Amino acid sequence: KAGVTQTPRYLIKTRGQQVTLSCSPISGHRSVSWYQQTPGQGLQFLFEYFSETQRNKGNFPGRFSGRQFSNSRSEMNVSTLELGDSALYLCASSLDDSPIYEQYFGPGTRLTVT
Amino acid sequence: AQTVTQSQPEMSVQEAETVTLSCTYDTSESDYYLFWYKQPPSRQMILVIRQEAYKQQNATENRFSVNFQKAAKSFSLKISDSQLGDAAMYFCAYRSAVNRDDKIIFGKGTRLHILP
């Protein structure tokens, strides 16, 4: 079974631009979560989607948004990029949104904002 | 609000030795899950071990075991017979079992070096 895939793996953008990151969960998984990882702040939760509905959202500004499609694939969008948005963005999928199910992480998208 | 604290930013251990990574957490909930995740350099994060708060018995996965002290809100990870492949960033994490909508909370991580 294929693992969680994220595209693109690396991205360089300029301040003020917007970016869309994609995550394909493991087949059969219906829950997708997004995290931002930086050296200073560590891993911070962005949002979680289950069956196309946002179940939870972390403490990030409205510039960060996401969605989930009927095939469980998910995208996250960051508008008006700032230098501080440079980070590794991780996606994780699980069978559903219950904590009893293990989260499987993707390799991440490394975003650099210049 | 729940918090997770890993007080050791970096640790080193000699190959084949045993090392313990510390984690403390704060919560007012009685039912929750605790996790240790491993993130090797430039590789995907994987779940190492999971503990359910209502279970008294400490979880074990091969060379990895935890010391779960619920009253002290402590959840340390012991790695026995350390191997070079254990070198990674280790994250302790908490998730509520009461409120399904609660997000998973990670500690800042401990970078583990294995000395040959």
Interface residues (C-beta under 8 A of the other chain):
Chain A: G3 V4 S33 Y35 G42 L43 Q44 F45 E48 R55 N56 G58 L90 A92 D97 S98 P99 I100 E102 Q103 F105 G106 P107 G108
Chain B: Y32 Y33 Y37 R43 Q44 M45 I46 L47 R50 F91 R95 S96 A97 R100 D101 D102 K103 I104 I105 F106 G107 K108 G109
